[in-house]
Amino acid sequence: MKNLSVFTLLILLTNFIMAQFPDNVKSLEVKPNSQFTIKGDLCDGHIIEDLSWASRSSVACFPATQNTKFRGNHVLYSMQLPAYSEVTITVIPDDKNANFSLYGYQIGASSYSTVPDLTSCVTCEADYKWDYPKKGKTQDHTRSIFFNSIKNPYNIVIGVVGAEGLKKGKYTLKIELKTKNTETGTQLPLKVYSVKGEKGKIITYSGDLTDGVTINDLSWASRSSVACFPATQNNKFTGNHLVFITEIPAHSIMDITVIPDNKDDNMSIWAYMVGTSNKQLPPNLSSCVTCEADFKWDYPKKGKTQDHTRTVSLNAINHPYKVVIGVAGADGLKTGKFKLKITLK
């Protein structure tokens, strides 16, 4: 019985020791709301012969037709992605002519799966040299991937890879981690202003993001009962938010436009309709009738152009509604004057 207890203890200790990434995965300590860089060289990695994990439907990292972009040495890193965070990971080869690729996958905070034995993950992203040009886009020698989290923390495994058998080459790995205030988690009260629309008229108000506050938790916007903007676009709303409240009468259309005074200021806008007695505000908005948002496009849209202004439209049919409008700074923008134009038809 004593020998059995010792054997059981040894198994538990072994499992504890194994509950971490293997030695070939370098652990990175990335501080929230900061930029982290580390130098590396492909010669410190190794070739992964079996790339079938990447095209597995439960991983879906890159198709098997792109395997040649991952035939060189793989250098692996791991990092922690806190809850309510987003991270952009970029590899910058020292030699601009060197053909590098990059991938990363998101797994549970207590999971330590590594390639090529990865059977599934929350999501996997990859970037590599394009086979042909993409309309409206350009590509240089750098490669970037993006991840985000909402309510749960995750482990991220990063792979820096040489394409077409490349086994050596120095690089810089840059990681930009953005997260809400992890020290206090305190949400400052939103600055809310009352505004009015008048049918047949255009009414303009002035504002300044300096008077607003950040919304730490943006998960309300991607909630299915709100559906305002996807979590992949959270970076467009990480600056200060200034909130305006008005009403839309029944059988009306309201167009709302934000016009930054400085055309270089990247601002976004969101607006939603709720019942006239509803007092909920983000980040505590549980649901709404409809929510619309406009922000800087990640790529051009065919037949359309975008300037520095942002516009949303709301439509009330049989009932009047309260309208809550948010003007937000993108990419952490916290200052900038603007005009808010409300057209009611």
N, C-alpha and C positions, 0 to 999 in steps of 0.2 A: 504493500500500500504506500509505503514511504517512497519507494522507487518510482511509483506511478505519479506521485505528487511532484517529485523532482522533474520527471519527464514532462509533465504538464506545464510546469514553470518554465522549462527550457523552450517549449513551443511558444508560450506567451512572450518570452523575451525575444525570440527569433522574429515573431510577427511584429513586435514593437520596433526592432531594428530595421526590418524590411519596410516599415511604413514611412518611407522617404524615397527621394529620387536616387538612382544609382550614381556612382562617382563620375560618370561621363556627362552628367547634367549639372552645369554650374549654376548654383543658386545666386540670385541677384536680390539685393536689398534696395528696393526702389521706394523712395519716400513719396507720399501723396503730394499732389499739387507742386511738383517739381520736375525738372528735366534731368534725366540720368543718362550718362554715357559710359561706355566701356570699350576698350580696344580689343581686337581679336585677330586671329589668323586661321584660315581654313586648314592649315597644316596641323592644327591641334584637334581636328575632327577625324571622322572616319566615314567610309562609304557604307551606305545602307543598300544592300543588293535587292532586297525585297521591298518594293514600293507599293504593293497591292493594298496596304492599309489605307493609302491616301484616296483611292477611288472607291473604297467600300462605301455603300450608301449611308451607313451609320456614322461615317466620318466626313465624306464629301469634301476633301481638301483641295485636290486638283485631279483632273482626269488622267487616265493612263496614257493618253495621247501626248501629255506634257511631261512624261517621266524623264525625258532627256534633259530637262531643265533642273533635274535633281539627282544627276548621276555622279556628282563630285562628292567631296567630303561634306559631312554634316557636323556642325558645331552646335551643341544643344545647351539651352539655358532654361531656367525656371524662375518664375516670380509669382507673387500673390497679387490678385486683383481684389481689392476690398469691395464690399457692397456699395451700391450707388456710385459707381466709378466708371471711367472710360480710359482706355489706354491706346496710344498710337505708337507703334514700334517700327523703326526705320533702320535699315542697314545701308551704310555709305561706304562702298569700296574705296580704298586709297587710290587705286588705279581705275580711272574712269572707263577704261577699255575692258576691264574685267567683268565677266558675265556672272553675276550672282543671282540667287533666288532666295526667297524668304517664306517661311510658313510658321504658323503658330496654332495651337489648339487649346481650348478652354475645357477644363475638367473640374470636378468637385474638389473642394478644399481638402478633403481627406483622401483624394485619389492621387496616385503617383504613376499612372500608366505612361509608358514610353514607347516610342516607335522602335522597331517595326511591330511590336506586340499590341499596338493600340487597336482595340476592337470597336470603340465608340467614344464620342465626346459630345459636349454641349454644342460646340461649333468649332470649325476649323477654317482658317483663312490662309491664302497663299498669294504671293506676288512674284512675277517672273517676267522675263523679256517677252514682249508681245511678238507673235508671229507675223503680224501685219499692223499698220497704223490704225488707230481708233479715231473716228471723226470727233473733232473738237477737243482732243486730248493729246498731250505729248508725254513722252517717257524719257527719262535720263538713266543714269547708271544706278540710281538708288531704288530701293524696294520698300514698300510700307504695307502694314496690315493694321487693323483696328478691332478692338473688342470693347464690350461694355457689360456692366452688371447692374442689377436692380436691387433685389432684397438680399441676395446671398453673395458671399465671397467665393472666389474660385482660384484654382491654380492655373497658370498659363505656362505652357511649354513652347519655347521658341526654337526654331531651327534655321540657322544661317547656312546656306548651301552653295556649293560651286556648281554651275551648270556645265553640262557636256563634259563631265569628268574632271573639272577643275579641282585641284587638291591643295592649292596654296594661294594665298592672297590676303593681305592685311585689310582690315576694315574697322569702322566705328559703328557700334550698335547704339542707337539713340532711342530712349524710352520716355514718353511724355505721359505721366499718370495724373489724371484729374479726378478729384473726389470731393464729396461734400465735407463740411467741417467735422472731422472725426474726433476732435477733442471735446466739444460740447454738444454737437448735434443741434444746437439751438437755432430755431428759425425766427429771425426777426420779423415783426409784424409788417405786412405789406403796406405800402403807401397807396391809398385808394382815393381817387378823385371822382366827383360826380360831373358828368357831362350830359349834354342834350343834343338830340337830333331833331330836325324840323323838316317835314315833308316838303319836297320841292326846293330845298336849299342845301348849300354846302357850308358846313360850319367847321371852322378850324380852331384848334387849341394848340398851345405851346407847351413843351415839356422838356425835361432834362434827366437823363439816366442817373445823374448824380443824386437825384432825390429818391431813387428807388433802392431796392434791396435784392440780393440774390435769393432764388428759391432753391434751397439745398436739395430737396427731393423732387425730381422731375418725373417720377414713375406715374403720377396721376395722368400725365399727357398720353402715355402709351397704353393705359388701361382700356380694355375693350369697350367699357361703358362710357368712355370719354372720346378715345380715338382722335386725338388732336394732332400729334406728330409722333413718329416712331422713335424709339430709344436710340436708334442709330444716328438720329439728328439732334441729340441732346446738346452737343457742343454749340449748336446755334442759339442756345437759350441759357448759357452758363453765366452771363453777365447780370447786371442789375435789371430788375423788372419794375416798371411803373404801371399801375393798374387804374383803369377808368371804368366807371359803371354808368350805364344808360339803359333806356328801354326801347324796344322796337314794337310798334303797334301791329295789330293783326293786319293781314293783307299788305305787308310792306317788305321791301328789300333794303338792306343797309349795307353800303360799301364803306369799308374802313381802311384808310391808307396812312402809313407812317412815312414821313419824308425827312430823313436826317439833314440837318443844316450842312454838315460836312459830308460830301458825297463819298468820302473814303471810310466813313463810319459804317461798320457792318451791323445792322440792326435786323431784328426779326419781329413778327407780330403774331399773336394768337387771340382768338375771341370765341366765346361760347354763349349759348342761350340756355337759360334755366327758367323755372317758374318764377313769377314776380316776387314770391315770398321766400325764395331760396337764399340763404345767407352764407352758403359754403364758398370758400375761396381756396385756390391752390396753396399749399400742396394737399389740402384736405378735401378736394373736390372728388366725390365718389361717382357721380354720373352727371350727364347733361343731355339736353335735347340734341344738340349738335355742337361741334367744335371745329374751327378751321384755323389753319396756320400758314404763314408764308415766310420763307427764309431764303438765303442765298443758295442757288442751285449748286450741286456738286459737279454738274456737267451741263453743257448746252442742251436745250430742248428744240427739236426740229420745228421750224416755222415760228419760233418764239424768241423774244429777246428779254433781258432783265437788266434793269438799272439799279440804283441804290434804294429805290422805294419798295415798299412791301404792301400788299393789299389782300384783304379777305372780304368775303361777302356772306351775309346771313339773310335767310328768307323766312319770315313768319307768315303762316297761312291763316288759320282760323282763330288764333289766340295771340295776345300780346305776351312778350317775354322780357325778362331782365337780360341784359347783355353785359358781359364782363370782358373787358379788353385788356390785353397785356402787351406793352412794348418792351422788348428785351434786347439786351446787348448780346451779340454772338461772340464766342471764343473769349469769354470773360470780360467783355467790354462793360465798363461801369460808369463811363462819362460820355456825354454827347447830347447836344440839343437837337430837338426835332419838332416837327409840326404833325399833329394828328388831325386828319381830315375825315369828317363823317358826312356821308351823303345818304339821305333817306328818300326813298321813292315809293 
